[in-house]
């Protein structure tokens, strides 16, 4: 997604694809890192990546890793401008039969008990790429990108992490949100005429902001607990009875065997019915990856209101992925990704029904981490209550031309 360096640095640019050698299918969100440097990126959902490597680390080695596959390594200095990487499925642990008296919940409890050992023991900082976008029928309605420096306290410190916005840019050519636009414009015009008839000053309650949709902003991902807290229902003991847990196929990452715990909700919890997998290190019980998917349930009391205005909401589904990277036997945050899809339909009596296919998503990808960390200056701390453009403090002199962003 992204590499971040000083504006005056020299870079070597490469593009690549990561695929499964067996079937030539793309491998989404593969980890691409430099072996000696604490720098890295990931491929997008189609296995594609683009990155800028500083010339000062041309002697380093590019390492590509993917869960369930053998690592791929290549010296940076022999890479041309483009490279196609094929990964081979790892068989060394997949062929083993695990015999255990422990249940899936036992492994989850062991993971919870060992968090203090597997999490970073001292404060550290990261540089990460952030993006959120809102798409209606393949048109970008809203899109924001940013680069954040974050300061994380140690596991024992309960204080929240601190963040500084280094770069920001919005979508250059956002499109107008069209769903029910005609209906809303009529409401706006009626409101205006009503005010004029009464001799009152008209206040535009249907301005452009009325047509923009917000789904949390960066604060919804900046403060995710990197130590797997109880926010996730399937990791929370008080919700264990509401899920079914089972073992999935054992897999591997960087040669480390991983247990696969499959979870599935028996019913909706807080209007969400979810399922997914938790990958846990068999050796250290560290949580390596969590993949969650599910659908949103429409509250019973809301359905009559939607029906009254002729509005139907179909297929409200989401996917969520959180992954961690290992360095010196400690697990650091690597990727947070959240996507949702919903189809909105406005029923009309005489005309064709109006429909909007909505896709929204966020990504927060750590591309550099530093164990020599220092807190963010109070005057530069990111405040979610303020607008992003007002809070840019580019201390590193970064420029977007040297930033690797995720390919759309």
N, C-alpha and C positions, 0 to 999 in steps of 0.2 A: 504494500500500500504506500509506503512512505519511508523516506530517509530524510534526516534533518541535519544540516551542517551549516557552518558560517557561510555568508553570502560570497566571500572571496575565495572559497575553497575550489579545487579542481576536481571534476567528477568524470567518471567513466559510466556511460549509460548502456544498459542492456535491457532487452525484452525477452520474455520466456514463456513457456507453457509447461505445466506439470501434468503428466498423464499416467494412467495405469498401463504397464507394459503388456499385460495379458489381453486387454480388450480395447486399448487405445482411448478409453474414456477419460475425460478431464478429472483431475482431483482438486476439488474446491478447498480453499483455505489451508493449503499446504504451507508449512513453515519454511521460510528461506532465510538463512542467517549466515553471518561470517563466523568462522570457527574461533578465531582469537578475539575478535572485537565483540562488544556487547550490542551489536546492531543487527536488525532483522526486519523482515516484512512477511507478508503472506500473499498467496495467490487469491484471485477473486473467485466467484462462484463457478466460473468457466475454466479454472485452472491457470488463468493468465496472470502475469505479473510484469511490472516495469519498475526498475530501480536504478538509482544513481549511487555508484560506489566511489568514495573518495580515492584519489590516486595515492594518498599516503598509506592505504591499506591494500595495495595491489598485490602484495605478497601473501595475502590471507587466502583462505580456502572457503568456497561457497558450499554450504551444507543444506540439503533439502530433506526434510523429515515429514512423515505422514503416518498417522496411527494405522498399524497393521502392515506397514511396508518397511523394507530395508532402507537405510539412509543412502543418499546419493551425495558424493563429494567430488568437487572439481576445483583445481587451482584457479583463482580469479584471473591470473595473468594469461591464461590460454583461452579464456572466453571471448568470443567475438561479440558483435552487437546483438545477436539473437541466439537463443539456445532452446532446444526442446529436450525436456528431462522426462525420462520414463522410469518409474519406480517399480520394483519387483516385490510382490507380496511376500511377507516374512512367514516362513514355515517352521522355524525352529521351536516356537512355543505353541503355535496353533495346533500342532500334532500331539501335544501332551494332554493327558487326561487328568484333570484336577480332582483329587479326592479330598473332601473336606467335610468335617462335621459342623462347620459354621454355616449359618444361614446368610442370605443377602443382607438382612438387617444387622447381623453381627458385623459384617464388613463395614457397613455405614457407621455403626457405633465406633468401630476401631478407627475409622477415618476421623471422626469427630474427636476422639480421645487423643489422636496424634497430631492434631492441627498445630499445636504449639511447637512441635519438633520439626514439622515439614514447612512451616511458614518462615519467611525471612525473620531472623532474630534481631536485626538492627534496622533502623530507619533507612529508607532508600528512595531514590527519585526515578521517575520515568519521563520520557518524551513520547507522546502518542498522537496519532491522527484520529480526528473525530469527524463524523459525517452523519447528517440526518437528511432524509429526503421524503417528499410527499409526491406521489405520482397518481394522476387521474387519467385513465385510458391512454397510458404510455406518454402522457405529457407531463413534464416536470412543473408542478405548481409551486413547490417550495423546496429549497435545498440550501443547507448551510454546511460549511466545512471549517475546521479549525485545527490548530496544533496546540496541545496543552503540555505544560510541564507540571508534573504532580509530585507531591511529597507525601510519602506514606510512613506512618509511625510504625513502631515495632508491634509484634503480635500482642504483647502485654499491655500496650498503651491503647486505651479505649477511645482516645480522641479521634475525631474525623480527619481524613486526609485533606490536604491543601492543594489548590490548583491555580495555575497562572496561564492565561490565554496568550500565546505567543503570536499566532497568526489567525486571521479570520477572513473568509470571503463568502458572499452569498451567490446564489445562482445568477448568472449574468442576464439571462433571458427567461424569467419565469413566465409560465402561461397562466391565463385566467381560469380560476375554478369554475367549471361550467355546470355542474350538477345543480339543478333547481335554481339556476341563475335567473331565468325568466321570472319564476315565481317570486324570488327575493327582490328583483328589480321592481316588480309590481307593488310589493309591500312598501318599498322605499318611496315610490311615487305617491302612493296613497297617503303615507305618513306626511309627505311634503305638502300635499294639497290640503290635508286636514289642518295642519298648522297655519297655512296661509288663510284658510277660511275663518279661523278663529283669531286671526291677526297676531298670531304668536310667532316668535322667532323659531325657525325650524332647526332642529338638531338632527344631524344625519346619523340615525342609529343603525343604518344599513351601509356604512362606509366600507372601504376595501378590506379593513380588518375583519369585517364580518364574514368574509369569504375565505379567510385563511384558517387553517386548522393546525393546532399545536398538539404534540403528543409527548410532552415532557421536557424537551430541551436537553442540553448536555448534562444538567444536574441529575437526570434520571439514570445516567450511566457513570458519571464521575465518582459517585459515592457508593458504587456497588462494593460490597464487602469482599475483598480479595481473599478472605480466609473462610469462605463458605459458611456464612452465619445461618440463622434460622429463618431468614426471609423466604427461602424456598420451602414450600410445604412438604415436599417429598424428603427433605433432609431434617425435618422438624419432628422430634419424638411425639409431640401431641397430635400429629396428623398421620402417624404410621398406620393406624387402623383403617384409614381411608384409602389406602393404596394396596395394590398387589405388587409384590417384589419377587423377582426370579433371577436366575443366572443367565447371562448371555454368553456368546462365544468369547473365550479368552483371546486377547490380542497383545500387541507389543508396540512400544514407542522407544526409539533409541536403544533397542535391545533390552528394555525393561518390561517384564511381563505385567500385563494389566488385567484386573478382574473387570468384567462387564456386569453391572447390576441394572436390570430392566425394571422400570416402575410404570405403573398404570393406575390412574385414579378410578375408584369404584363409582364415583359420582362427582358432580360439580362442587368445587370448593371456591367460595368467593366469586362465583359466576365463571369459573374457569375449570375445564375438564382437560387434564394434561396427561402426557405419557412421555417416556424418553429413556435415556441411558445415563449412567454414572460410571465413569472409568476410574478405577482405584488401583494404585500400585500394589502389586501382590507383596512386594518386599517391605515397603515403608508405610503403606496404607494412606498415601497422599492422594487427594482427589486431583486427577489430571485433566479431566474434561467432563462437562455436563452438557448434554443435549436435551432440549425440552421442546415439545410441540403440543399443540392442543387447539381448542376452540373456545370462544367466548360464548357464554349463555346470556340471552337477552332476559333481563329481569321481568318477572311475570307482570308487574305493575306498569312496565313501560310499553308492553306490547299493544294494549288498547290505544295508547297515545299515538304510536306509529301507525296503527291501522286507521285512526281517525283522519290523519293527514295524507293517507294513501302511500305511506312510505314502508318499504320492505327492506330488511337487512338480511342478506344471505351469505353463508359460508364465511363467518368471521373467524379466521384461523391465524395462528401465529407460530413462529419458530424462534428458538433462542439457543445460543451456543456460548459457553464460557470455557476458555482453555487456559492452561498454565504452562510455563516453560521452566525447565530445571536448570539450575546453575549452582555448582558447588553444594549439591545435596539439599538445596532449598528450592521451593517452587514459587515463582514470581508470576504475576498476571501477564497474559499475552494478548488475549482477544475477548471482546464482548461484542456479540452481534445479535440484533433483534429485528425481526421482520414480521409484518402482519399484512393480511389481505382480507378485504371485505368487498362485497358487491352490494351497491345501493340501487334501489329501484323505486321510482315514483310512478305509481299507477295513474293512468289518465283514462277518462271515460270514452273519449272519441278519437284521441290521437294515439300514436305509438308510445308505449311506456318509455320513460326516460331511465337510462341505466348508466352507472358509473362503476368501473372496476378500480378500486383504490388499493394502492400498495404504499405502505409506509415502512420506514426502517431506520435503524441507527447502527453505527459501527464505531467501536473504540479499540484501536489496535496499538499496542505498545511496540515501538520500534527501537527503543534504546532504554536501558536502565543503568543506573549508577548507584553503587553502594556508598559512595562518598556524598551523602545527601545533606542538604541544608534546608530549613523551612523557607516557605515563600514569604517575601516581604509583605507585611500587613497591608500596605497601600496597593499591592498588586494582586491580592487574592481575588480569585474569580467569585463574583456575587451573582447567583442565579436569579436574583430579583432585578438585575439591571440588564440592559441590552448588550449583546455580545460585541458590537462594533465599538462601544464605549470603553471596553476593558482590555484592549490589546496593548501588551507591554512586551515588545519584541527585543528583549535584552540580547539575544544571540544574533541579531541582524539577519534573520532568515528571509528567504524569498521563495515564492511559490514555485518558481521554475526549477528549484532543486528539491522539490517535495514529491515523493512518489505517492500518488493518490490511487485509490481503488478504481479499476476500470469499470465503467457502467456497462 
